[in-house]
Amino acid sequence: MSHEVTLMSRADCHLCEVAKGELARICGELGVRWSEVDVDTDRELRAEYGDRVPVILVDGVEHGYWKVEEARLRAALG
């Protein structure tokens, strides 16, 4: 099964930059596609995710926020 990971983030967010690096590494190792969405580009996204970024979605479902839990993410993608 092919998975897709989405990072909900915003500019000038240190935790978002850390999460982006971790997702690039983990998803790269596993061959999983991932993308990044800036929550500040859409009012609804900002309302839903604004205080919790970074938020990680796996196949469109919220998987976690604030940090990447590597073992848990690998299990979800395995």
PDB file of N, CA, C and O in Angstrom, chain B, residues numbered from 101:
ATOM      1  N   MET B 101       0.843  -1.183   0.000  1.00  0.00           N
ATOM      2  CA  MET B 101       0.000   0.000   0.000  1.00  0.00           C
ATOM      3  C   MET B 101       0.889   1.248   0.000  1.00  0.00           C
ATOM      4  O   MET B 101       1.877   1.320   0.731  1.00  0.00           O
ATOM      5  N   SER B 102       0.532   2.197  -0.807  1.00  0.00           N
ATOM      6  CA  SER B 102       1.288   3.435  -0.897  1.00  0.00           C
ATOM      7  C   SER B 102       0.693   4.479   0.041  1.00  0.00           C
ATOM      8  O   SER B 102      -0.514   4.720   0.025  1.00  0.00           O
ATOM      9  N   HIS B 103       1.529   5.084   0.842  1.00  0.00           N
ATOM     10  CA  HIS B 103       1.081   6.099   1.792  1.00  0.00           C
ATOM     11  C   HIS B 103       1.533   7.476   1.337  1.00  0.00           C
ATOM     12  O   HIS B 103       2.426   7.612   0.501  1.00  0.00           O
ATOM     13  N   GLU B 104       0.899   8.493   1.905  1.00  0.00           N
ATOM     14  CA  GLU B 104       1.315   9.866   1.668  1.00  0.00           C
ATOM     15  C   GLU B 104       1.296  10.613   2.995  1.00  0.00           C
ATOM     16  O   GLU B 104       0.343  10.521   3.769  1.00  0.00           O
ATOM     17  N   VAL B 105       2.357  11.344   3.235  1.00  0.00           N
ATOM     18  CA  VAL B 105       2.505  12.119   4.466  1.00  0.00           C
ATOM     19  C   VAL B 105       2.418  13.601   4.119  1.00  0.00           C
ATOM     20  O   VAL B 105       2.997  14.054   3.132  1.00  0.00           O
ATOM     21  N   THR B 106       1.687  14.348   4.942  1.00  0.00           N
ATOM     22  CA  THR B 106       1.571  15.791   4.761  1.00  0.00           C
ATOM     23  C   THR B 106       1.980  16.479   6.047  1.00  0.00           C
ATOM     24  O   THR B 106       1.541  16.108   7.136  1.00  0.00           O
ATOM     25  N   LEU B 107       2.826  17.482   5.906  1.00  0.00           N
ATOM     26  CA  LEU B 107       3.250  18.287   7.044  1.00  0.00           C
ATOM     27  C   LEU B 107       2.508  19.615   6.988  1.00  0.00           C
ATOM     28  O   LEU B 107       2.682  20.391   6.049  1.00  0.00           O
ATOM     29  N   MET B 108       1.691  19.870   7.983  1.00  0.00           N
ATOM     30  CA  MET B 108       1.003  21.151   8.111  1.00  0.00           C
ATOM     31  C   MET B 108       1.928  22.046   8.921  1.00  0.00           C
ATOM     32  O   MET B 108       2.258  21.729  10.064  1.00  0.00           O
ATOM     33  N   SER B 109       2.349  23.160   8.335  1.00  0.00           N
ATOM     34  CA  SER B 109       3.373  23.982   8.970  1.00  0.00           C
ATOM     35  C   SER B 109       3.103  25.459   8.722  1.00  0.00           C
ATOM     36  O   SER B 109       2.063  25.836   8.182  1.00  0.00           O
ATOM     37  N   ARG B 110       4.067  26.290   9.130  1.00  0.00           N
ATOM     38  CA  ARG B 110       4.016  27.725   8.836  1.00  0.00           C
ATOM     39  C   ARG B 110       5.444  28.247   8.757  1.00  0.00           C
ATOM     40  O   ARG B 110       6.383  27.620   9.249  1.00  0.00           O
ATOM     41  N   ALA B 111       5.584  29.384   8.142  1.00  0.00           N
ATOM     42  CA  ALA B 111       6.897  30.013   8.009  1.00  0.00           C
ATOM     43  C   ALA B 111       7.407  30.453   9.385  1.00  0.00           C
ATOM     44  O   ALA B 111       6.622  30.744  10.287  1.00  0.00           O
ATOM     45  N   ASP B 112       8.714  30.494   9.525  1.00  0.00           N
ATOM     46  CA  ASP B 112       9.367  30.952  10.760  1.00  0.00           C
ATOM     47  C   ASP B 112       8.971  30.131  11.982  1.00  0.00           C
ATOM     48  O   ASP B 112       8.823  30.673  13.077  1.00  0.00           O
ATOM     49  N   CYS B 113       8.801  28.836  11.795  1.00  0.00           N
ATOM     50  CA  CYS B 113       8.424  27.919  12.881  1.00  0.00           C
ATOM     51  C   CYS B 113       9.574  26.924  13.051  1.00  0.00           C
ATOM     52  O   CYS B 113       9.795  26.068  12.193  1.00  0.00           O
ATOM     53  N   HIS B 114      10.297  27.042  14.153  1.00  0.00           N
ATOM     54  CA  HIS B 114      11.450  26.168  14.382  1.00  0.00           C
ATOM     55  C   HIS B 114      11.046  24.695  14.427  1.00  0.00           C
ATOM     56  O   HIS B 114      11.703  23.856  13.812  1.00  0.00           O
ATOM     57  N   LEU B 115       9.979  24.378  15.146  1.00  0.00           N
ATOM     58  CA  LEU B 115       9.542  22.977  15.223  1.00  0.00           C
ATOM     59  C   LEU B 115       9.148  22.440  13.850  1.00  0.00           C
ATOM     60  O   LEU B 115       9.348  21.262  13.556  1.00  0.00           O
ATOM     61  N   CYS B 116       8.586  23.314  13.010  1.00  0.00           N
ATOM     62  CA  CYS B 116       8.217  22.899  11.648  1.00  0.00           C
ATOM     63  C   CYS B 116       9.460  22.546  10.841  1.00  0.00           C
ATOM     64  O   CYS B 116       9.457  21.572  10.088  1.00  0.00           O
ATOM     65  N   GLU B 117      10.513  23.327  10.992  1.00  0.00           N
ATOM     66  CA  GLU B 117      11.756  23.050  10.271  1.00  0.00           C
ATOM     67  C   GLU B 117      12.368  21.732  10.733  1.00  0.00           C
ATOM     68  O   GLU B 117      12.877  20.962   9.918  1.00  0.00           O
ATOM     69  N   VAL B 118      12.321  21.473  12.026  1.00  0.00           N
ATOM     70  CA  VAL B 118      12.834  20.205  12.554  1.00  0.00           C
ATOM     71  C   VAL B 118      12.019  19.044  11.987  1.00  0.00           C
ATOM     72  O   VAL B 118      12.581  18.051  11.525  1.00  0.00           O
ATOM     73  N   ALA B 119      10.688  19.175  12.025  1.00  0.00           N
ATOM     74  CA  ALA B 119       9.810  18.116  11.510  1.00  0.00           C
ATOM     75  C   ALA B 119      10.050  17.890  10.023  1.00  0.00           C
ATOM     76  O   ALA B 119      10.058  16.747   9.566  1.00  0.00           O
ATOM     77  N   LYS B 120      10.247  18.968   9.262  1.00  0.00           N
ATOM     78  CA  LYS B 120      10.487  18.849   7.828  1.00  0.00           C
ATOM     79  C   LYS B 120      11.746  18.022   7.564  1.00  0.00           C
ATOM     80  O   LYS B 120      11.745  17.155   6.690  1.00  0.00           O
ATOM     81  N   GLY B 121      12.806  18.281   8.307  1.00  0.00           N
ATOM     82  CA  GLY B 121      14.032  17.517   8.142  1.00  0.00           C
ATOM     83  C   GLY B 121      13.848  16.050   8.481  1.00  0.00           C
ATOM     84  O   GLY B 121      14.358  15.176   7.780  1.00  0.00           O
ATOM     85  N   GLU B 122      13.122  15.781   9.551  1.00  0.00           N
ATOM     86  CA  GLU B 122      12.891  14.392   9.949  1.00  0.00           C
ATOM     87  C   GLU B 122      12.022  13.664   8.934  1.00  0.00           C
ATOM     88  O   GLU B 122      12.295  12.512   8.597  1.00  0.00           O
ATOM     89  N   LEU B 123      10.973  14.329   8.442  1.00  0.00           N
ATOM     90  CA  LEU B 123      10.107  13.697   7.440  1.00  0.00           C
ATOM     91  C   LEU B 123      10.871  13.444   6.149  1.00  0.00           C
ATOM     92  O   LEU B 123      10.708  12.393   5.529  1.00  0.00           O
ATOM     93  N   ALA B 124      11.699  14.391   5.739  1.00  0.00           N
ATOM     94  CA  ALA B 124      12.489  14.194   4.513  1.00  0.00           C
ATOM     95  C   ALA B 124      13.371  12.959   4.652  1.00  0.00           C
ATOM     96  O   ALA B 124      13.473  12.156   3.725  1.00  0.00           O
ATOM     97  N   ARG B 125      13.997  12.811   5.795  1.00  0.00           N
ATOM     98  CA  ARG B 125      14.882  11.664   6.025  1.00  0.00           C
ATOM     99  C   ARG B 125      14.091  10.353   6.080  1.00  0.00           C
ATOM    100  O   ARG B 125      14.407   9.404   5.363  1.00  0.00           O
ATOM    101  N   ILE B 126      13.071  10.305   6.926  1.00  0.00           N
ATOM    102  CA  ILE B 126      12.314   9.063   7.127  1.00  0.00           C
ATOM    103  C   ILE B 126      11.570   8.661   5.859  1.00  0.00           C
ATOM    104  O   ILE B 126      11.656   7.513   5.422  1.00  0.00           O
ATOM    105  N   CYS B 127      10.844   9.600   5.271  1.00  0.00           N
ATOM    106  CA  CYS B 127      10.081   9.279   4.063  1.00  0.00           C
ATOM    107  C   CYS B 127      11.015   8.930   2.911  1.00  0.00           C
ATOM    108  O   CYS B 127      10.697   8.072   2.088  1.00  0.00           O
ATOM    109  N   GLY B 128      12.170   9.596   2.852  1.00  0.00           N
ATOM    110  CA  GLY B 128      13.152   9.267   1.829  1.00  0.00           C
ATOM    111  C   GLY B 128      13.655   7.845   1.967  1.00  0.00           C
ATOM    112  O   GLY B 128      13.787   7.123   0.978  1.00  0.00           O
ATOM    113  N   GLU B 129      13.936   7.445   3.203  1.00  0.00           N
ATOM    114  CA  GLU B 129      14.412   6.072   3.444  1.00  0.00           C
ATOM    115  C   GLU B 129      13.353   5.039   3.071  1.00  0.00           C
ATOM    116  O   GLU B 129      13.677   3.958   2.579  1.00  0.00           O
ATOM    117  N   LEU B 130      12.077   5.379   3.310  1.00  0.00           N
ATOM    118  CA  LEU B 130      10.985   4.431   3.076  1.00  0.00           C
ATOM    119  C   LEU B 130      10.370   4.550   1.683  1.00  0.00           C
ATOM    120  O   LEU B 130       9.525   3.739   1.303  1.00  0.00           O
ATOM    121  N   GLY B 131      10.791   5.555   0.929  1.00  0.00           N
ATOM    122  CA  GLY B 131      10.225   5.756  -0.400  1.00  0.00           C
ATOM    123  C   GLY B 131       8.781   6.226  -0.366  1.00  0.00           C
ATOM    124  O   GLY B 131       7.993   5.891  -1.250  1.00  0.00           O
ATOM    125  N   VAL B 132       8.432   7.002   0.655  1.00  0.00           N
ATOM    126  CA  VAL B 132       7.059   7.494   0.824  1.00  0.00           C
ATOM    127  C   VAL B 132       7.003   8.957   0.392  1.00  0.00           C
ATOM    128  O   VAL B 132       7.862   9.758   0.760  1.00  0.00           O
ATOM    129  N   ARG B 133       5.985   9.292  -0.389  1.00  0.00           N
ATOM    130  CA  ARG B 133       5.806  10.680  -0.813  1.00  0.00           C
ATOM    131  C   ARG B 133       5.353  11.524   0.368  1.00  0.00           C
ATOM    132  O   ARG B 133       4.574  11.080   1.211  1.00  0.00           O
ATOM    133  N   TRP B 134       5.863  12.763   0.408  1.00  0.00           N
ATOM    134  CA  TRP B 134       5.407  13.677   1.441  1.00  0.00           C
ATOM    135  C   TRP B 134       5.364  15.082   0.867  1.00  0.00           C
ATOM    136  O   TRP B 134       6.058  15.399  -0.099  1.00  0.00           O
ATOM    137  N   SER B 135       4.538  15.913   1.477  1.00  0.00           N
ATOM    138  CA  SER B 135       4.409  17.293   1.030  1.00  0.00           C
ATOM    139  C   SER B 135       4.220  18.183   2.246  1.00  0.00           C
ATOM    140  O   SER B 135       3.998  17.707   3.359  1.00  0.00           O
ATOM    141  N   GLU B 136       4.312  19.479   2.008  1.00  0.00           N
ATOM    142  CA  GLU B 136       4.178  20.460   3.081  1.00  0.00           C
ATOM    143  C   GLU B 136       3.113  21.479   2.687  1.00  0.00           C
ATOM    144  O   GLU B 136       3.061  21.918   1.538  1.00  0.00           O
ATOM    145  N   VAL B 137       2.266  21.851   3.641  1.00  0.00           N
ATOM    146  CA  VAL B 137       1.225  22.845   3.421  1.00  0.00           C
ATOM    147  C   VAL B 137       1.372  23.925   4.482  1.00  0.00           C
ATOM    148  O   VAL B 137       1.435  23.621   5.673  1.00  0.00           O
ATOM    149  N   ASP B 138       1.426  25.178   4.063  1.00  0.00           N
ATOM    150  CA  ASP B 138       1.501  26.314   4.979  1.00  0.00           C
ATOM    151  C   ASP B 138       0.085  26.643   5.440  1.00  0.00           C
ATOM    152  O   ASP B 138      -0.744  27.063   4.632  1.00  0.00           O
ATOM    153  N   VAL B 139      -0.200  26.459   6.719  1.00  0.00           N
ATOM    154  CA  VAL B 139      -1.554  26.669   7.237  1.00  0.00           C
ATOM    155  C   VAL B 139      -1.984  28.126   7.148  1.00  0.00           C
ATOM    156  O   VAL B 139      -3.179  28.420   7.181  1.00  0.00           O
ATOM    157  N   ASP B 140      -1.031  29.038   7.038  1.00  0.00           N
ATOM    158  CA  ASP B 140      -1.375  30.454   6.987  1.00  0.00           C
ATOM    159  C   ASP B 140      -1.858  30.907   5.611  1.00  0.00           C
ATOM    160  O   ASP B 140      -2.209  32.073   5.433  1.00  0.00           O
ATOM    161  N   THR B 141      -1.879  30.001   4.642  1.00  0.00           N
ATOM    162  CA  THR B 141      -2.366  30.348   3.308  1.00  0.00           C
ATOM    163  C   THR B 141      -3.873  30.168   3.179  1.00  0.00           C
ATOM    164  O   THR B 141      -4.455  30.521   2.153  1.00  0.00           O
ATOM    165  N   ASP B 142      -4.506  29.624   4.208  1.00  0.00           N
ATOM    166  CA  ASP B 142      -5.941  29.332   4.155  1.00  0.00           C
ATOM    167  C   ASP B 142      -6.554  29.552   5.534  1.00  0.00           C
ATOM    168  O   ASP B 142      -6.059  29.018   6.526  1.00  0.00           O
ATOM    169  N   ARG B 143      -7.601  30.315   5.598  1.00  0.00           N
ATOM    170  CA  ARG B 143      -8.239  30.642   6.875  1.00  0.00           C
ATOM    171  C   ARG B 143      -8.716  29.401   7.633  1.00  0.00           C
ATOM    172  O   ARG B 143      -8.555  29.316   8.851  1.00  0.00           O
ATOM    173  N   GLU B 144      -9.299  28.448   6.919  1.00  0.00           N
ATOM    174  CA  GLU B 144      -9.793  27.230   7.576  1.00  0.00           C
ATOM    175  C   GLU B 144      -8.652  26.384   8.124  1.00  0.00           C
ATOM    176  O   GLU B 144      -8.745  25.850   9.230  1.00  0.00           O
ATOM    177  N   LEU B 145      -7.583  26.263   7.358  1.00  0.00           N
ATOM    178  CA  LEU B 145      -6.423  25.505   7.838  1.00  0.00           C
ATOM    179  C   LEU B 145      -5.814  26.178   9.058  1.00  0.00           C
ATOM    180  O   LEU B 145      -5.453  25.509  10.027  1.00  0.00           O
ATOM    181  N   ARG B 146      -5.700  27.507   9.011  1.00  0.00           N
ATOM    182  CA  ARG B 146      -5.140  28.242  10.150  1.00  0.00           C
ATOM    183  C   ARG B 146      -6.009  28.046  11.391  1.00  0.00           C
ATOM    184  O   ARG B 146      -5.487  27.890  12.495  1.00  0.00           O
ATOM    185  N   ALA B 147      -7.323  28.053  11.218  1.00  0.00           N
ATOM    186  CA  ALA B 147      -8.233  27.854  12.347  1.00  0.00           C
ATOM    187  C   ALA B 147      -8.101  26.444  12.922  1.00  0.00           C
ATOM    188  O   ALA B 147      -8.157  26.261  14.139  1.00  0.00           O
ATOM    189  N   GLU B 148      -7.925  25.446  12.050  1.00  0.00           N
ATOM    190  CA  GLU B 148      -7.854  24.060  12.515  1.00  0.00           C
ATOM    191  C   GLU B 148      -6.501  23.696  13.114  1.00  0.00           C
ATOM    192  O   GLU B 148      -6.442  23.018  14.139  1.00  0.00           O
ATOM    193  N   TYR B 149      -5.416  24.140  12.486  1.00  0.00           N
ATOM    194  CA  TYR B 149      -4.089  23.682  12.887  1.00  0.00           C
ATOM    195  C   TYR B 149      -3.202  24.748  13.514  1.00  0.00           C
ATOM    196  O   TYR B 149      -2.120  24.428  14.006  1.00  0.00           O
ATOM    197  N   GLY B 150      -3.627  25.989  13.509  1.00  0.00           N
ATOM    198  CA  GLY B 150      -2.772  27.122  13.844  1.00  0.00           C
ATOM    199  C   GLY B 150      -1.957  27.026  15.107  1.00  0.00           C
ATOM    200  O   GLY B 150      -0.770  27.353  15.088  1.00  0.00           O
ATOM    201  N   ASP B 151      -2.540  26.593  16.203  1.00  0.00           N
ATOM    202  CA  ASP B 151      -1.826  26.551  17.476  1.00  0.00           C
ATOM    203  C   ASP B 151      -1.042  25.263  17.687  1.00  0.00           C
ATOM    204  O   ASP B 151      -0.310  25.144  18.669  1.00  0.00           O
ATOM    205  N   ARG B 152      -1.183  24.294  16.781  1.00  0.00           N
ATOM    206  CA  ARG B 152      -0.569  22.985  17.004  1.00  0.00           C
ATOM    207  C   ARG B 152       0.529  22.649  16.016  1.00  0.00           C
ATOM    208  O   ARG B 152       1.097  21.560  16.100  1.00  0.00           O
ATOM    209  N   VAL B 153       0.855  23.536  15.081  1.00  0.00           N
ATOM    210  CA  VAL B 153       1.855  23.175  14.078  1.00  0.00           C
ATOM    211  C   VAL B 153       3.202  22.907  14.719  1.00  0.00           C
ATOM    212  O   VAL B 153       3.547  23.534  15.721  1.00  0.00           O
ATOM    213  N   PRO B 154       3.957  21.997  14.164  1.00  0.00           N
ATOM    214  CA  PRO B 154       3.654  21.205  12.983  1.00  0.00           C
ATOM    215  C   PRO B 154       2.692  20.050  13.298  1.00  0.00           C
ATOM    216  O   PRO B 154       2.727  19.461  14.379  1.00  0.00           O
ATOM    217  N   VAL B 155       1.845  19.753  12.327  1.00  0.00           N
ATOM    218  CA  VAL B 155       0.921  18.622  12.417  1.00  0.00           C
ATOM    219  C   VAL B 155       1.271  17.678  11.276  1.00  0.00           C
ATOM    220  O   VAL B 155       1.456  18.112  10.139  1.00  0.00           O
ATOM    221  N   ILE B 156       1.362  16.390  11.579  1.00  0.00           N
ATOM    222  CA  ILE B 156       1.687  15.388  10.572  1.00  0.00           C
ATOM    223  C   ILE B 156       0.416  14.601  10.251  1.00  0.00           C
ATOM    224  O   ILE B 156      -0.245  14.069  11.142  1.00  0.00           O
ATOM    225  N   LEU B 157       0.091  14.539   8.962  1.00  0.00           N
ATOM    226  CA  LEU B 157      -1.036  13.739   8.495  1.00  0.00           C
ATOM    227  C   LEU B 157      -0.484  12.541   7.733  1.00  0.00           C
ATOM    228  O   LEU B 157       0.467  12.672   6.962  1.00  0.00           O
ATOM    229  N   VAL B 158      -1.076  11.385   7.948  1.00  0.00           N
ATOM    230  CA  VAL B 158      -0.740  10.195   7.170  1.00  0.00           C
ATOM    231  C   VAL B 158      -2.004   9.794   6.427  1.00  0.00           C
ATOM    232  O   VAL B 158      -3.022   9.472   7.039  1.00  0.00           O
ATOM    233  N   ASP B 159      -1.929   9.819   5.116  1.00  0.00           N
ATOM    234  CA  ASP B 159      -3.078   9.511   4.262  1.00  0.00           C
ATOM    235  C   ASP B 159      -4.282  10.382   4.618  1.00  0.00           C
ATOM    236  O   ASP B 159      -5.422   9.916   4.614  1.00  0.00           O
ATOM    237  N   GLY B 160      -4.013  11.650   4.926  1.00  0.00           N
ATOM    238  CA  GLY B 160      -5.072  12.615   5.200  1.00  0.00           C
ATOM    239  C   GLY B 160      -5.642  12.586   6.595  1.00  0.00           C
ATOM    240  O   GLY B 160      -6.550  13.355   6.909  1.00  0.00           O
ATOM    241  N   VAL B 161      -5.125  11.706   7.446  1.00  0.00           N
ATOM    242  CA  VAL B 161      -5.614  11.564   8.820  1.00  0.00           C
ATOM    243  C   VAL B 161      -4.540  12.060   9.781  1.00  0.00           C
ATOM    244  O   VAL B 161      -3.365  11.719   9.637  1.00  0.00           O
ATOM    245  N   GLU B 162      -4.941  12.858  10.754  1.00  0.00           N
ATOM    246  CA  GLU B 162      -3.967  13.392  11.698  1.00  0.00           C
ATOM    247  C   GLU B 162      -3.249  12.267  12.433  1.00  0.00           C
ATOM    248  O   GLU B 162      -3.874  11.393  13.033  1.00  0.00           O
ATOM    249  N   HIS B 163      -1.930  12.313  12.371  1.00  0.00           N
ATOM    250  CA  HIS B 163      -1.091  11.281  13.001  1.00  0.00           C
ATOM    251  C   HIS B 163      -0.441  11.801  14.278  1.00  0.00           C
ATOM    252  O   HIS B 163      -0.263  11.046  15.234  1.00  0.00           O
ATOM    253  N   GLY B 164      -0.086  13.082  14.301  1.00  0.00           N
ATOM    254  CA  GLY B 164       0.554  13.653  15.474  1.00  0.00           C
ATOM    255  C   GLY B 164       0.857  15.118  15.258  1.00  0.00           C
ATOM    256  O   GLY B 164       0.680  15.652  14.163  1.00  0.00           O
ATOM    257  N   TYR B 165       1.314  15.758  16.315  1.00  0.00           N
ATOM    258  CA  TYR B 165       1.660  17.172  16.199  1.00  0.00           C
ATOM    259  C   TYR B 165       2.791  17.522  17.146  1.00  0.00           C
ATOM    260  O   TYR B 165       3.084  16.802  18.100  1.00  0.00           O
ATOM    261  N   TRP B 166       3.417  18.653  16.850  1.00  0.00           N
ATOM    262  CA  TRP B 166       4.551  19.243  17.558  1.00  0.00           C
ATOM    263  C   TRP B 166       5.865  18.534  17.328  1.00  0.00           C
ATOM    264  O   TRP B 166       6.903  19.195  17.288  1.00  0.00           O
ATOM    265  N   LYS B 167       5.874  17.218  17.174  1.00  0.00           N
ATOM    266  CA  LYS B 167       7.125  16.519  16.904  1.00  0.00           C
ATOM    267  C   LYS B 167       6.841  15.231  16.148  1.00  0.00           C
ATOM    268  O   LYS B 167       5.739  14.687  16.207  1.00  0.00           O
ATOM    269  N   VAL B 168       7.850  14.757  15.441  1.00  0.00           N
ATOM    270  CA  VAL B 168       7.750  13.495  14.714  1.00  0.00           C
ATOM    271  C   VAL B 168       8.164  12.386  15.663  1.00  0.00           C
ATOM    272  O   VAL B 168       9.287  12.381  16.169  1.00  0.00           O
ATOM    273  N   GLU B 169       7.261  11.447  15.905  1.00  0.00           N
ATOM    274  CA  GLU B 169       7.586  10.266  16.699  1.00  0.00           C
ATOM    275  C   GLU B 169       8.021   9.190  15.703  1.00  0.00           C
ATOM    276  O   GLU B 169       7.193   8.497  15.112  1.00  0.00           O
ATOM    277  N   GLU B 170       9.332   9.067  15.534  1.00  0.00           N
ATOM    278  CA  GLU B 170       9.860   8.260  14.431  1.00  0.00           C
ATOM    279  C   GLU B 170       9.379   6.826  14.431  1.00  0.00           C
ATOM    280  O   GLU B 170       8.924   6.339  13.396  1.00  0.00           O
ATOM    281  N   ALA B 171       9.461   6.134  15.544  1.00  0.00           N
ATOM    282  CA  ALA B 171       9.059   4.714  15.578  1.00  0.00           C
ATOM    283  C   ALA B 171       7.578   4.566  15.232  1.00  0.00           C
ATOM    284  O   ALA B 171       7.189   3.654  14.503  1.00  0.00           O
ATOM    285  N   ARG B 172       6.770   5.459  15.755  1.00  0.00           N
ATOM    286  CA  ARG B 172       5.319   5.407  15.495  1.00  0.00           C
ATOM    287  C   ARG B 172       5.023   5.707  14.023  1.00  0.00           C
ATOM    288  O   ARG B 172       4.174   5.058  13.412  1.00  0.00           O
ATOM    289  N   LEU B 173       5.728   6.692  13.457  1.00  0.00           N
ATOM    290  CA  LEU B 173       5.529   7.022  12.043  1.00  0.00           C
ATOM    291  C   LEU B 173       5.970   5.862  11.155  1.00  0.00           C
ATOM    292  O   LEU B 173       5.265   5.495  10.216  1.00  0.00           O
ATOM    293  N   ARG B 174       7.126   5.289  11.448  1.00  0.00           N
ATOM    294  CA  ARG B 174       7.592   4.148  10.653  1.00  0.00           C
ATOM    295  C   ARG B 174       6.596   2.986  10.715  1.00  0.00           C
ATOM    296  O   ARG B 174       6.363   2.317   9.709  1.00  0.00           O
ATOM    297  N   ALA B 175       6.013   2.745  11.882  1.00  0.00           N
ATOM    298  CA  ALA B 175       5.025   1.673  12.015  1.00  0.00           C
ATOM    299  C   ALA B 175       3.785   1.968  11.158  1.00  0.00           C
ATOM    300  O   ALA B 175       3.231   1.070  10.524  1.00  0.00           O
ATOM    301  N   ALA B 176       3.360   3.236  11.149  1.00  0.00           N
ATOM    302  CA  ALA B 176       2.186   3.609  10.368  1.00  0.00           C
ATOM    303  C   ALA B 176       2.437   3.493   8.869  1.00  0.00           C
ATOM    304  O   ALA B 176       1.515   3.229   8.098  1.00  0.00           O
ATOM    305  N   LEU B 177       3.674   3.690   8.464  1.00  0.00           N
ATOM    306  CA  LEU B 177       4.018   3.654   7.050  1.00  0.00           C
ATOM    307  C   LEU B 177       4.482   2.285   6.570  1.00  0.00           C
ATOM    308  O   LEU B 177       4.617   2.049   5.369  1.00  0.00           O
ATOM    309  N   GLY B 178       4.727   1.376   7.530  1.00  0.00           N
ATOM    310  CA  GLY B 178       5.256   0.058   7.193  1.00  0.00           C
ATOM    311  C   GLY B 178       4.275  -0.917   6.635  1.00  0.00           C
ATOM    312  O   GLY B 178       4.639  -2.052   6.324  1.00  0.00           O
TER     313      GLY B 178
END
